[in-house]
Amino acid sequence: MAKQTIYNAGIYVRLSQEDMRAGESLSIEHQKLILTKYVREQGWNLVDTYVDDGFSGTDFNRPSVQRLLSDAQTGRINLIICKDLSRFGRNYIEVGQYIDYIFPLHNIRFIALNDNVDTANRDSNAMEMMPVINLFNEWHASSTSKKIKAVIEANAREGRYKSSYAAYGYTKADDEKHTPIIDPEAAEVVRRIFKLRSQGVTPRHIADQLNADSIPIPSDYFYQKQGKVNPKFTRHLWCQTTIRTILNNPIYLGNMAMN
C-alpha cells in the first residue's frame, strides 16, 4: 500500500437487535465516542460517521455501510475505522474480500481498533489472526440466531405473547404468558372498524371517518397512554393500510398467532 500523509477518515458504527442485549459497551454512542477520540488523537480528518442502527452484520445490504463503501471507492475517504471486525460485518467471505482485495485496490486503509487490525501493517500478528476472527464472528452470528429462533419457537408453543407491543385494542397482562387483555377505549375503535367493514364500507372510507372524528392512530394512542409524543410518525392520520392490518389480524378473532 502506498504511504499517505493525509488521511480522510470515515468511522463506521453498527448495532443489531441482538447486540442491544450486550449493554452500553456496544452502544452506538459508545462506539462513536472511542472512534472519534482515536481519530482526533491521530490528527486525522474526520469526514463522516456512518451509522447502521438495528442492522445485522451478516450481510452488507445496510444503508450506511453501502454509503461508506461508495465514499471510499470514489475517494471521499481513504481510511475506514470501526470498533472491531464484527461491527464491520459478520460474513467471513465478504469481510475478507473487502479487506484483502477491494480496499487495497482503492488504496484504502482499514482499522478495526479493538482487534488491533490495521492494513497499514499487514505483517502484524493481528492481521494474521484476522481470518480466524472473521470466521468466529460469522459462527457467533449463526449460533446467536439459532438460539433466538429456538426461544421464539418455545415461547410460541407455550402460548406466551412475546410481541414487543400488544395489538391495538389490547394491553399485555402481568401474568407469565403476558396474556392479551382488552383495552376498553381502543377496543371500541376496533369494534367500529369491523362493524363498518361488515356494512360494506371500504378501508379507505373507514380511515376517512376515523380521521374526521379525530381518533388517534394506534401508535399515537400507544404513546399518549405513556404521556409521550410519538417519535415514529409525522403523518398522524389513519390510512387504508392500517385498517387492513387490523382487519386481517387473527387476534381479533380470539386467535393468538405467534411465530
TAFENQUI-V880025 format. One line per field, one symbol per residue. ss: DSSP state (H for helix, E for strand, L for the rest). psi: psi as a letter, one per 20 degrees, with the letter a starting at -180 (. if undefined). Layout:
ss: ???
psi: ???
//
This chain:
ss: LLLLLLLEEEEEEEELLLHHHHLHHHLHHHHHHHHHHHHHHHLLEEEEEEEEELLLLLLLLLHHHHHHHHHHHLLLLLEEEELLHHHHLLLHHHHHHHHHHHHHHLLLEEEEHHHLEELLLLLLHHHHHHHHHHHHHHHHHHHHHHHHHHHHHHHHHLLLLLLLLLLLLEEELLLLLLLEEELHHHHHHHHHHHHHHHLLLLHHHHHHHHHHLLLLLHHHHHHHHLLLLLLLLLLLLLLHHHHHHHHHLHHHHLLLLLL
psi: ppqqhppoqpppqqprhhhhiiahhjqghgggghggggghhikrpogqpppoojpqjirjlpghhhhghghghijhqjppprgrhhhgqkoggggggghhggghhjlppppoghjkpoiimijrhhhhighggggggggggggggggghggggghghikpnjqhqqqpirrprjrhjlppqpogghhhgghgghgghhjjpqhghgggghhhjkpqrghggghhhjkrpoihqinlqqrhggghgghioihijjpnoq.
//
